[in-house]
Amino acid sequence: MNYMPGTASLIEDVDKKHLVLLRDGRTLIGFLRSIDQFANLVLHQTVERIHVGKKYGDIPRGIFIVRGENVVLLGEIDLDRECDTVLQQVSIEEILEEQRLQQQARQEAEMIKLRVLRERGLTIPRADVLDEY
């Protein structure tokens, strides 16, 4: 087998199922159909997988084009291997509600943290305040 440098080494992975982790934290699963020298990807039959605790849900996305600079991780999924996961698949509506509740809990915890820091005389500049400068 010949070694090819850079994204050319992914040519062998075309038409195989892959998991792609994006910079914004999203997880995509789909068939790799095309790749270029910038690691831009074209995924077919793509689903966005959302994890919350021990539950997950898949949202169908169809054909998905991913800019290479947004890819954190790309890995092939072995279709022949048995799934030994302890995760429970739930409906799209249920996982979106779980995700909303999780985000709301994180925001409330962050607000409590900021309030405690302010009470102790520490202030942390917020991103939206910094944008004004």
N, CA, C and O atoms as a GROMACS GRO file, in nm:
protein
  532
    1MET      N    1   0.084  -0.118   0.000
    1MET     CA    2   0.000   0.000   0.000
    1MET      C    3   0.089   0.124   0.000
    1MET      O    4   0.180   0.134   0.082
    2ASN      N    5   0.064   0.216  -0.089
    2ASN     CA    6   0.142   0.339  -0.099
    2ASN      C    7   0.085   0.444  -0.006
    2ASN      O    8  -0.036   0.459   0.008
    3TYR      N    9   0.176   0.518   0.057
    3TYR     CA   10   0.136   0.629   0.144
    3TYR      C   11   0.120   0.754   0.061
    3TYR      O   12   0.207   0.787  -0.020
    4MET      N   13   0.010   0.825   0.080
    4MET     CA   14  -0.013   0.953   0.012
    4MET      C   15  -0.021   1.062   0.118
    4MET      O   16  -0.089   1.046   0.219
    5PRO      N   17   0.048   1.174   0.098
    5PRO     CA   18   0.047   1.280   0.198
    5PRO      C   19  -0.083   1.360   0.198
    5PRO      O   20  -0.154   1.366   0.097
    6GLY      N   21  -0.113   1.420   0.312
    6GLY     CA   22  -0.227   1.511   0.324
    6GLY      C   23  -0.361   1.443   0.303
    6GLY      O   24  -0.378   1.325   0.334
    7THR      N   25  -0.455   1.519   0.251
    7THR     CA   26  -0.591   1.468   0.233
    7THR      C   27  -0.600   1.363   0.124
    7THR      O   28  -0.701   1.294   0.113
    8ALA      N   29  -0.496   1.350   0.041
    8ALA     CA   30  -0.498   1.248  -0.063
    8ALA      C   31  -0.507   1.108  -0.002
    8ALA      O   32  -0.556   1.015  -0.066
    9SER      N   33  -0.460   1.094   0.122
    9SER     CA   34  -0.467   0.963   0.188
    9SER      C   35  -0.611   0.923   0.219
    9SER      O   36  -0.638   0.806   0.247
   10LEU      N   37  -0.705   1.018   0.213
   10LEU     CA   38  -0.846   0.988   0.241
   10LEU      C   39  -0.921   0.937   0.119
   10LEU      O   40  -1.038   0.901   0.129
   11ILE      N   41  -0.855   0.932   0.005
   11ILE     CA   42  -0.922   0.885  -0.117
   11ILE      C   43  -0.973   0.741  -0.098
   11ILE      O   44  -1.078   0.705  -0.150
   12GLU      N   45  -0.898   0.661  -0.023
   12GLU     CA   46  -0.939   0.522   0.002
   12GLU      C   47  -1.065   0.515   0.088
   12GLU      O   48  -1.134   0.412   0.089
   13ASP      N   49  -1.096   0.622   0.160
   13ASP     CA   50  -1.212   0.624   0.250
   13ASP      C   51  -1.340   0.673   0.185
   13ASP      O   52  -1.446   0.675   0.249
   14VAL      N   53  -1.334   0.712   0.058
   14VAL     CA   54  -1.453   0.757  -0.012
   14VAL      C   55  -1.552   0.640  -0.021
   14VAL      O   56  -1.511   0.525  -0.042
   15ASP      N   57  -1.680   0.669  -0.006
   15ASP     CA   58  -1.791   0.573  -0.007
   15ASP      C   59  -1.796   0.485   0.118
   15ASP      O   60  -1.863   0.382   0.117
   16LYS      N   61  -1.727   0.524   0.224
   16LYS     CA   62  -1.736   0.454   0.352
   16LYS      C   63  -1.804   0.546   0.452
   16LYS      O   64  -1.802   0.668   0.439
   17LYS      N   65  -1.865   0.484   0.553
   17LYS     CA   66  -1.938   0.560   0.654
   17LYS      C   67  -1.839   0.619   0.755
   17LYS      O   68  -1.750   0.550   0.804
   18HIS      N   69  -1.856   0.749   0.785
   18HIS     CA   70  -1.765   0.818   0.874
   18HIS      C   71  -1.841   0.899   0.980
   18HIS      O   72  -1.955   0.939   0.960
   19LEU      N   73  -1.773   0.920   1.092
   19LEU     CA   74  -1.819   1.009   1.195
   19LEU      C   75  -1.730   1.133   1.188
   19LEU      O   76  -1.607   1.121   1.182
   20VAL      N   77  -1.791   1.251   1.188
   20VAL     CA   78  -1.717   1.377   1.179
   20VAL      C   79  -1.756   1.462   1.299
   20VAL      O   80  -1.873   1.492   1.321
   21LEU      N   81  -1.654   1.501   1.376
   21LEU     CA   82  -1.676   1.592   1.488
   21LEU      C   83  -1.635   1.731   1.443
   21LEU      O   84  -1.522   1.752   1.397
   22LEU      N   85  -1.727   1.827   1.456
   22LEU     CA   86  -1.702   1.964   1.410
   22LEU      C   87  -1.654   2.053   1.523
   22LEU      O   88  -1.671   2.021   1.641
   23ARG      N   89  -1.595   2.165   1.486
   23ARG     CA   90  -1.541   2.260   1.582
   23ARG      C   91  -1.647   2.314   1.677
   23ARG      O   92  -1.617   2.346   1.792
   24ASP      N   93  -1.771   2.325   1.631
   24ASP     CA   94  -1.877   2.378   1.716
   24ASP      C   95  -1.939   2.271   1.806
   24ASP      O   96  -2.036   2.298   1.877
   25GLY      N   97  -1.883   2.149   1.802
   25GLY     CA   98  -1.929   2.042   1.891
   25GLY      C   99  -2.029   1.947   1.830
   25GLY      O  100  -2.062   1.846   1.891
   26ARG      N  101  -2.079   1.977   1.710
   26ARG     CA  102  -2.176   1.888   1.648
   26ARG      C  103  -2.107   1.760   1.599
   26ARG      O  104  -1.988   1.760   1.566
   27THR      N  105  -2.184   1.653   1.594
   27THR     CA  106  -2.135   1.524   1.545
   27THR      C  107  -2.220   1.484   1.425
   27THR      O  108  -2.342   1.477   1.434
   28LEU      N  109  -2.154   1.458   1.312
   28LEU     CA  110  -2.222   1.416   1.190
   28LEU      C  111  -2.180   1.274   1.157
   28LEU      O  112  -2.064   1.236   1.177
   29ILE      N  113  -2.274   1.196   1.106
   29ILE     CA  114  -2.245   1.060   1.060
   29ILE      C  115  -2.302   1.047   0.920
   29ILE      O  116  -2.420   1.074   0.897
   30GLY      N  117  -2.216   1.007   0.826
   30GLY     CA  118  -2.262   0.994   0.688
   30GLY      C  119  -2.157   0.928   0.602
   30GLY      O  120  -2.046   0.898   0.647
   31PHE      N  121  -2.193   0.905   0.476
   31PHE     CA  122  -2.101   0.842   0.381
   31PHE      C  123  -2.017   0.950   0.313
   31PHE      O  124  -2.071   1.044   0.255
   32LEU      N  125  -1.885   0.935   0.321
   32LEU     CA  126  -1.794   1.029   0.258
   32LEU      C  127  -1.800   1.010   0.107
   32LEU      O  128  -1.769   0.902   0.057
   33ARG      N  129  -1.841   1.113   0.035
   33ARG     CA  130  -1.854   1.104  -0.110
   33ARG      C  131  -1.743   1.176  -0.184
   33ARG      O  132  -1.707   1.137  -0.295
   34SER      N  133  -1.689   1.283  -0.124
   34SER     CA  134  -1.585   1.359  -0.193
   34SER      C  135  -1.501   1.433  -0.091
   34SER      O  136  -1.546   1.464   0.019
   35ILE      N  137  -1.376   1.462  -0.130
   35ILE     CA  138  -1.284   1.539  -0.047
   35ILE      C  139  -1.189   1.614  -0.140
   35ILE      O  140  -1.157   1.565  -0.248
   36ASP      N  141  -1.145   1.732  -0.099
   36ASP     CA  142  -1.049   1.806  -0.181
   36ASP      C  143  -0.922   1.836  -0.102
   36ASP      O  144  -0.905   1.787   0.010
   37GLN      N  145  -0.832   1.916  -0.162
   37GLN     CA  146  -0.702   1.942  -0.102
   37GLN      C  147  -0.712   2.025   0.026
   37GLN      O  148  -0.615   2.032   0.101
   38PHE      N  149  -0.826   2.088   0.052
   38PHE     CA  150  -0.846   2.168   0.172
   38PHE      C  151  -0.920   2.089   0.281
   38PHE      O  152  -0.955   2.144   0.385
   39ALA      N  153  -0.942   1.961   0.257
   39ALA     CA  154  -1.014   1.872   0.349
   39ALA      C  155  -1.162   1.908   0.359
   39ALA      O  156  -1.228   1.873   0.457
   40ASN      N  157  -1.215   1.979   0.258
   40ASN     CA  158  -1.359   2.000   0.252
   40ASN      C  159  -1.422   1.865   0.222
   40ASN      O  160  -1.373   1.789   0.138
   41LEU      N  161  -1.531   1.834   0.292
   41LEU     CA  162  -1.595   1.702   0.280
   41LEU      C  163  -1.735   1.715   0.224
   41LEU      O  164  -1.805   1.814   0.248
   42VAL      N  165  -1.776   1.615   0.149
   42VAL     CA  166  -1.915   1.601   0.109
   42VAL      C  167  -1.963   1.470   0.170
   42VAL      O  168  -1.911   1.363   0.138
   43LEU      N  169  -2.065   1.480   0.257
   43LEU     CA  170  -2.123   1.362   0.322
   43LEU      C  171  -2.263   1.339   0.267
   43LEU      O  172  -2.339   1.433   0.245
   44HIS      N  173  -2.296   1.212   0.245
   44HIS     CA  174  -2.425   1.173   0.190
   44HIS      C  175  -2.499   1.090   0.294
   44HIS      O  176  -2.436   1.021   0.373
   45GLN      N  177  -2.632   1.097   0.295
   45GLN     CA  178  -2.715   1.030   0.395
   45GLN      C  179  -2.669   1.065   0.536
   45GLN      O  180  -2.654   0.978   0.621
   46THR      N  181  -2.647   1.193   0.557
   46THR     CA  182  -2.592   1.241   0.683
   46THR      C  183  -2.700   1.254   0.789
   46THR      O  184  -2.813   1.295   0.761
   47VAL      N  185  -2.662   1.219   0.912
   47VAL     CA  186  -2.745   1.246   1.028
   47VAL      C  187  -2.660   1.323   1.128
   47VAL      O  188  -2.540   1.301   1.141
   48GLU      N  189  -2.725   1.414   1.199
   48GLU     CA  190  -2.659   1.484   1.309
   48GLU      C  191  -2.696   1.411   1.436
   48GLU      O  192  -2.814   1.400   1.470
   49ARG      N  193  -2.596   1.362   1.507
   49ARG     CA  194  -2.621   1.286   1.630
   49ARG      C  195  -2.603   1.378   1.750
   49ARG      O  196  -2.500   1.442   1.766
   50ILE      N  197  -2.707   1.383   1.833
   50ILE     CA  198  -2.703   1.466   1.953
   50ILE      C  199  -2.700   1.373   2.074
   50ILE      O  200  -2.784   1.284   2.089
   51HIS      N  201  -2.600   1.395   2.161
   51HIS     CA  202  -2.584   1.316   2.284
   51HIS      C  203  -2.621   1.401   2.404
   51HIS      O  204  -2.577   1.515   2.417
   52VAL      N  205  -2.702   1.346   2.491
   52VAL     CA  206  -2.734   1.410   2.619
   52VAL      C  207  -2.737   1.298   2.723
   52VAL      O  208  -2.826   1.213   2.721
   53GLY      N  209  -2.640   1.299   2.811
   53GLY     CA  210  -2.632   1.193   2.910
   53GLY      C  211  -2.611   1.059   2.842
   53GLY      O  212  -2.518   1.043   2.763
   54LYS      N  213  -2.698   0.964   2.872
   54LYS     CA  214  -2.688   0.830   2.811
   54LYS      C  215  -2.790   0.812   2.700
   54LYS      O  216  -2.820   0.699   2.660
   55LYS      N  217  -2.843   0.922   2.650
   55LYS     CA  218  -2.940   0.917   2.541
   55LYS      C  219  -2.881   0.985   2.418
   55LYS      O  220  -2.795   1.072   2.429
   56TYR      N  221  -2.929   0.944   2.301
   56TYR     CA  222  -2.890   1.011   2.178
   56TYR      C  223  -3.006   1.007   2.080
   56TYR      O  224  -3.095   0.922   2.087
   57GLY      N  225  -3.000   1.102   1.987
   57GLY     CA  226  -3.100   1.108   1.882
   57GLY      C  227  -3.034   1.150   1.752
   57GLY      O  228  -2.937   1.226   1.753
   58ASP      N  229  -3.085   1.100   1.641
   58ASP     CA  230  -3.031   1.131   1.510
   58ASP      C  231  -3.130   1.218   1.432
   58ASP      O  232  -3.247   1.184   1.419
   59ILE      N  233  -3.080   1.331   1.382
   59ILE     CA  234  -3.161   1.420   1.300
   59ILE      C  235  -3.113   1.405   1.155
   59ILE      O  236  -2.997   1.436   1.127
   60PRO      N  237  -3.198   1.359   1.064
   60PRO     CA  238  -3.156   1.344   0.924
   60PRO      C  239  -3.122   1.479   0.863
   60PRO      O  240  -3.197   1.576   0.877
   61ARG      N  241  -3.008   1.486   0.794
   61ARG     CA  242  -2.962   1.612   0.732
   61ARG      C  243  -2.940   1.598   0.582
   61ARG      O  244  -2.924   1.700   0.514
   62GLY      N  245  -2.936   1.475   0.526
   62GLY     CA  246  -2.919   1.458   0.382
   62GLY      C  247  -2.776   1.478   0.338
   62GLY      O  248  -2.683   1.427   0.401
   63ILE      N  249  -2.758   1.553   0.230
   63ILE     CA  250  -2.623   1.583   0.180
   63ILE      C  251  -2.569   1.701   0.259
   63ILE      O  252  -2.637   1.803   0.275
   64PHE      N  253  -2.447   1.687   0.307
   64PHE     CA  254  -2.388   1.788   0.395
   64PHE      C  255  -2.249   1.821   0.344
   64PHE      O  256  -2.167   1.732   0.325
   65ILE      N  257  -2.221   1.949   0.323
   65ILE     CA  258  -2.087   1.994   0.282
   65ILE      C  259  -2.022   2.056   0.404
   65ILE      O  260  -2.078   2.146   0.467
   66VAL      N  261  -1.902   2.008   0.438
   66VAL     CA  262  -1.831   2.055   0.557
   66VAL      C  263  -1.701   2.121   0.514
   66VAL      O  264  -1.620   2.059   0.444
   67ARG      N  265  -1.681   2.243   0.555
   67ARG     CA  266  -1.555   2.312   0.527
   67ARG      C  267  -1.445   2.247   0.611
   67ARG      O  268  -1.463   2.223   0.731
   68GLY      N  269  -1.332   2.219   0.548
   68GLY     CA  270  -1.224   2.145   0.611
   68GLY      C  271  -1.174   2.205   0.741
   68GLY      O  272  -1.136   2.130   0.831
   69GLU      N  273  -1.172   2.337   0.752
   69GLU     CA  274  -1.120   2.400   0.874
   69GLU      C  275  -1.211   2.377   0.995
   69GLU      O  276  -1.169   2.402   1.108
   70ASN      N  277  -1.332   2.331   0.972
   70ASN     CA  278  -1.425   2.304   1.082
   70ASN      C  279  -1.420   2.161   1.132
   70ASN      O  280  -1.487   2.127   1.230
   71VAL      N  281  -1.341   2.077   1.067
   71VAL     CA  282  -1.331   1.936   1.107
   71VAL      C  283  -1.229   1.921   1.219
   71VAL      O  284  -1.114   1.961   1.204
   72VAL      N  285  -1.273   1.864   1.330
   72VAL     CA  286  -1.183   1.834   1.441
   72VAL      C  287  -1.138   1.690   1.433
   72VAL      O  288  -1.021   1.659   1.456
   73LEU      N  289  -1.231   1.601   1.400
   73LEU     CA  290  -1.203   1.458   1.399
   73LEU      C  291  -1.282   1.393   1.287
   73LEU      O  292  -1.399   1.424   1.265
   74LEU      N  293  -1.219   1.303   1.216
   74LEU     CA  294  -1.284   1.226   1.111
   74LEU      C  295  -1.246   1.081   1.133
   74LEU      O  296  -1.127   1.047   1.137
   75GLY      N  297  -1.345   0.995   1.147
   75GLY     CA  298  -1.316   0.855   1.171
   75GLY      C  299  -1.413   0.764   1.099
   75GLY      O  300  -1.532   0.793   1.091
   76GLU      N  301  -1.360   0.654   1.046
   76GLU     CA  302  -1.444   0.558   0.976
   76GLU      C  303  -1.522   0.475   1.076
   76GLU      O  304  -1.471   0.438   1.182
   77ILE      N  305  -1.646   0.445   1.042
   77ILE     CA  306  -1.732   0.361   1.125
   77ILE      C  307  -1.728   0.220   1.067
   77ILE      O  308  -1.755   0.201   0.949
   78ASP      N  309  -1.696   0.123   1.151
   78ASP     CA  310  -1.689  -0.016   1.108
   78ASP      C  311  -1.831  -0.074   1.110
   78ASP      O  312  -1.887  -0.098   1.216
   79LEU      N  313  -1.888  -0.095   0.992
   79LEU     CA  314  -2.026  -0.145   0.982
   79LEU      C  315  -2.038  -0.291   1.022
   79LEU      O  316  -2.147  -0.336   1.056
   80ASP      N  317  -1.927  -0.366   1.017
   80ASP     CA  318  -1.929  -0.509   1.050
   80ASP      C  319  -1.922  -0.536   1.200
   80ASP      O  320  -1.959  -0.644   1.245
   81ARG      N  321  -1.875  -0.439   1.276
   81ARG     CA  322  -1.858  -0.458   1.420
   81ARG      C  323  -1.991  -0.439   1.491
   81ARG      O  324  -2.068  -0.349   1.458
   82GLU      N  325  -2.016  -0.524   1.589
   82GLU     CA  326  -2.140  -0.512   1.666
   82GLU      C  327  -2.136  -0.389   1.754
   82GLU      O  328  -2.031  -0.351   1.805
   83CYS      N  329  -2.251  -0.328   1.770
   83CYS     CA  330  -2.262  -0.209   1.854
   83CYS      C  331  -2.273  -0.253   2.000
   83CYS      O  332  -2.367  -0.323   2.037
   84ASP      N  333  -2.177  -0.211   2.083
   84ASP     CA  334  -2.178  -0.250   2.224
   84ASP      C  335  -2.200  -0.128   2.314
   84ASP      O  336  -2.150  -0.122   2.426
   85THR      N  337  -2.275  -0.031   2.263
   85THR     CA  338  -2.297   0.093   2.335
   85THR      C  339  -2.405   0.077   2.442
   85THR      O  340  -2.495  -0.005   2.430
   86VAL      N  341  -2.393   0.158   2.547
   86VAL     CA  342  -2.493   0.158   2.654
   86VAL      C  343  -2.589   0.275   2.635
   86VAL      O  344  -2.675   0.300   2.719
   87LEU      N  345  -2.574   0.347   2.524
   87LEU     CA  346  -2.660   0.461   2.496
   87LEU      C  347  -2.797   0.415   2.448
   87LEU      O  348  -2.810   0.312   2.382
   88GLN      N  349  -2.897   0.493   2.482
   88GLN     CA  350  -3.034   0.463   2.442
   88GLN      C  351  -3.078   0.561   2.335
   88GLN      O  352  -3.068   0.682   2.353
   89GLN      N  353  -3.126   0.510   2.222
   89GLN     CA  354  -3.174   0.597   2.115
   89GLN      C  355  -3.316   0.641   2.147
   89GLN      O  356  -3.402   0.561   2.184
   90VAL      N  357  -3.339   0.773   2.132
   90VAL     CA  358  -3.471   0.830   2.159
   90VAL      C  359  -3.515   0.912   2.038
   90VAL      O  360  -3.438   0.930   1.944
   91SER      N  361  -3.638   0.959   2.041
   91SER     CA  362  -3.693   1.036   1.928
   91SER      C  363  -3.625   1.172   1.917
   91SER      O  364  -3.562   1.219   2.012
   92ILE      N  365  -3.639   1.232   1.801
   92ILE     CA  366  -3.579   1.364   1.776
   92ILE      C  367  -3.636   1.467   1.874
   92ILE      O  368  -3.562   1.547   1.931
   93GLU      N  369  -3.767   1.464   1.893
   93GLU     CA  370  -3.830   1.561   1.982
   93GLU      C  371  -3.778   1.547   2.124
   93GLU      O  372  -3.751   1.647   2.191
   94GLU      N  373  -3.763   1.424   2.170
   94GLU     CA  374  -3.717   1.400   2.308
   94GLU      C  375  -3.572   1.446   2.326
   94GLU      O  376  -3.539   1.507   2.428
   95ILE      N  377  -3.485   1.417   2.229
   95ILE     CA  378  -3.344   1.455   2.244
   95ILE      C  379  -3.328   1.606   2.235
   95ILE      O  380  -3.244   1.663   2.304
   96LEU      N  381  -3.407   1.672   2.151
   96LEU     CA  382  -3.400   1.819   2.141
   96LEU      C  383  -3.447   1.884   2.271
   96LEU      O  384  -3.390   1.985   2.314
   97GLU      N  385  -3.549   1.828   2.335
   97GLU     CA  386  -3.596   1.880   2.463
   97GLU      C  387  -3.490   1.857   2.571
   97GLU      O  388  -3.465   1.946   2.653
   98GLU      N  389  -3.428   1.739   2.572
   98GLU     CA  390  -3.320   1.710   2.668
   98GLU      C  391  -3.203   1.807   2.648
   98GLU      O  392  -3.145   1.856   2.745
   99GLN      N  393  -3.169   1.834   2.522
   99GLN     CA  394  -3.060   1.927   2.491
   99GLN      C  395  -3.095   2.068   2.539
   99GLN      O  396  -3.009   2.138   2.594
  100ARG      N  397  -3.218   2.110   2.518
  100ARG     CA  398  -3.262   2.242   2.563
  100ARG      C  399  -3.252   2.254   2.715
  100ARG      O  400  -3.204   2.356   2.766
  101LEU      N  401  -3.296   2.152   2.786
  101LEU     CA  402  -3.289   2.152   2.932
  101LEU      C  403  -3.144   2.154   2.980
  101LEU      O  404  -3.113   2.222   3.078
  102GLN      N  405  -3.057   2.080   2.913
  102GLN     CA  406  -2.916   2.076   2.950
  102GLN      C  407  -2.851   2.214   2.930
  102GLN      O  408  -2.776   2.260   3.015
  103GLN      N  409  -2.881   2.279   2.817
  103GLN     CA  410  -2.827   2.412   2.791
  103GLN      C  411  -2.878   2.514   2.892
  103GLN      O  412  -2.805   2.602   2.935
  104GLN      N  413  -3.006   2.502   2.928
  104GLN     CA  414  -3.065   2.593   3.025
  104GLN      C  415  -2.997   2.575   3.161
  104GLN      O  416  -2.970   2.674   3.230
  105ALA      N  417  -2.970   2.451   3.201
  105ALA     CA  418  -2.903   2.425   3.328
  105ALA      C  419  -2.761   2.481   3.327
  105ALA      O  420  -2.715   2.534   3.428
  106ARG      N  421  -2.691   2.470   3.214
  106ARG     CA  422  -2.556   2.526   3.203
  106ARG      C  423  -2.558   2.678   3.217
  106ARG      O  424  -2.473   2.736   3.285
  107GLN      N  425  -2.657   2.743   3.153
  107GLN     CA  426  -2.666   2.889   3.160
  107GLN      C  427  -2.695   2.934   3.303
  107GLN      O  428  -2.639   3.033   3.349
  108GLU      N  429  -2.783   2.861   3.372
  108GLU     CA  430  -2.814   2.896   3.510
  108GLU      C  431  -2.692   2.879   3.599
  108GLU      O  432  -2.667   2.963   3.686
  109ALA      N  433  -2.615   2.774   3.579
  109ALA     CA  434  -2.493   2.752   3.658
  109ALA      C  435  -2.391   2.861   3.630
  109ALA      O  436  -2.322   2.906   3.722
  110GLU      N  437  -2.380   2.905   3.505
  110GLU     CA  438  -2.288   3.012   3.469
  110GLU      C  439  -2.329   3.144   3.534
  110GLU      O  440  -2.244   3.220   3.580
  111MET      N  441  -2.459   3.171   3.538
  111MET     CA  442  -2.508   3.294   3.601
  111MET      C  443  -2.478   3.292   3.752
  111MET      O  444  -2.439   3.395   3.808
  112ILE      N  445  -2.495   3.177   3.816
  112ILE     CA  446  -2.464   3.166   3.960
  112ILE      C  447  -2.316   3.188   3.983
  112ILE      O  448  -2.277   3.256   4.078
  113LYS      N  449  -2.234   3.132   3.897
  113LYS     CA  450  -2.088   3.147   3.907
  113LYS      C  451  -2.049   3.294   3.894
  113LYS      O  452  -1.969   3.344   3.973
  114LEU      N  453  -2.105   3.364   3.795
  114LEU     CA  454  -2.075   3.505   3.776
  114LEU      C  455  -2.121   3.589   3.895
  114LEU      O  456  -2.051   3.682   3.937
  115ARG      N  457  -2.238   3.556   3.950
  115ARG     CA  458  -2.291   3.631   4.065
  115ARG      C  459  -2.198   3.613   4.186
  115ARG      O  460  -2.169   3.710   4.257
  116VAL      N  461  -2.153   3.491   4.210
  116VAL     CA  462  -2.063   3.465   4.322
  116VAL      C  463  -1.931   3.539   4.304
  116VAL      O  464  -1.877   3.596   4.399
  117LEU      N  465  -1.878   3.539   4.182
  117LEU     CA  466  -1.754   3.611   4.155
  117LEU      C  467  -1.770   3.760   4.177
  117LEU      O  468  -1.682   3.825   4.233
  118ARG      N  469  -1.884   3.816   4.133
  118ARG     CA  470  -1.912   3.959   4.153
  118ARG      C  471  -1.922   3.992   4.301
  118ARG      O  472  -1.872   4.096   4.345
  119GLU      N  473  -1.986   3.903   4.379
  119GLU     CA  474  -1.999   3.926   4.522
  119GLU      C  475  -1.864   3.927   4.591
  119GLU      O  476  -1.847   3.992   4.694
  120ARG      N  477  -1.768   3.856   4.535
  120ARG     CA  478  -1.633   3.851   4.593
  120ARG      C  479  -1.541   3.957   4.535
  120ARG      O  480  -1.421   3.957   4.563
  121GLY      N  481  -1.595   4.046   4.454
  121GLY     CA  482  -1.518   4.157   4.400
  121GLY      C  483  -1.443   4.125   4.273
  121GLY      O  484  -1.361   4.205   4.228
  122LEU      N  485  -1.468   4.011   4.215
  122LEU     CA  486  -1.404   3.973   4.090
  122LEU      C  487  -1.501   3.993   3.976
  122LEU      O  488  -1.618   3.956   3.985
  123THR      N  489  -1.454   4.052   3.869
  123THR     CA  490  -1.539   4.068   3.751
  123THR      C  491  -1.468   4.008   3.631
  123THR      O  492  -1.348   4.024   3.614
  124ILE      N  493  -1.544   3.941   3.552
  124ILE     CA  494  -1.492   3.882   3.429
  124ILE      C  495  -1.561   3.952   3.313
  124ILE      O  496  -1.684   3.953   3.305
  125PRO      N  497  -1.483   4.011   3.222
  125PRO     CA  498  -1.548   4.080   3.109
  125PRO      C  499  -1.626   3.981   3.023
  125PRO      O  500  -1.576   3.873   2.989
  126ARG      N  501  -1.747   4.018   2.988
  126ARG     CA  502  -1.830   3.932   2.903
  126ARG      C  503  -1.794   3.957   2.758
  126ARG      O  504  -1.748   4.066   2.722
  127ALA      N  505  -1.816   3.856   2.674
  127ALA     CA  506  -1.782   3.867   2.532
  127ALA      C  507  -1.863   3.976   2.464
  127ALA      O  508  -1.810   4.047   2.378
  128ASP      N  509  -1.992   3.992   2.500
  128ASP     CA  510  -2.074   4.091   2.433
  128ASP      C  511  -2.031   4.232   2.471
  128ASP      O  512  -2.050   4.324   2.391
  129VAL      N  513  -1.974   4.253   2.590
  129VAL     CA  514  -1.924   4.383   2.630
  129VAL      C  515  -1.794   4.414   2.556
  129VAL      O  516  -1.772   4.529   2.516
  130LEU      N  517  -1.710   4.313   2.536
  130LEU     CA  518  -1.584   4.333   2.466
  130LEU      C  519  -1.606   4.372   2.320
  130LEU      O  520  -1.524   4.443   2.262
  131ASP      N  521  -1.715   4.326   2.262
  131ASP     CA  522  -1.744   4.357   2.121
  131ASP      C  523  -1.766   4.506   2.099
  131ASP      O  524  -1.748   4.555   1.988
  132GLU      N  525  -1.806   4.579   2.203
  132GLU     CA  526  -1.834   4.721   2.190
  132GLU      C  527  -1.706   4.803   2.172
  132GLU      O  528  -1.711   4.914   2.118
  133TYR      N  529  -1.592   4.751   2.214
  133TYR     CA  530  -1.466   4.826   2.205
  133TYR      C  531  -1.404   4.821   2.072
  133TYR      O  532  -1.298   4.879   2.051
   0.00000   0.00000   0.00000
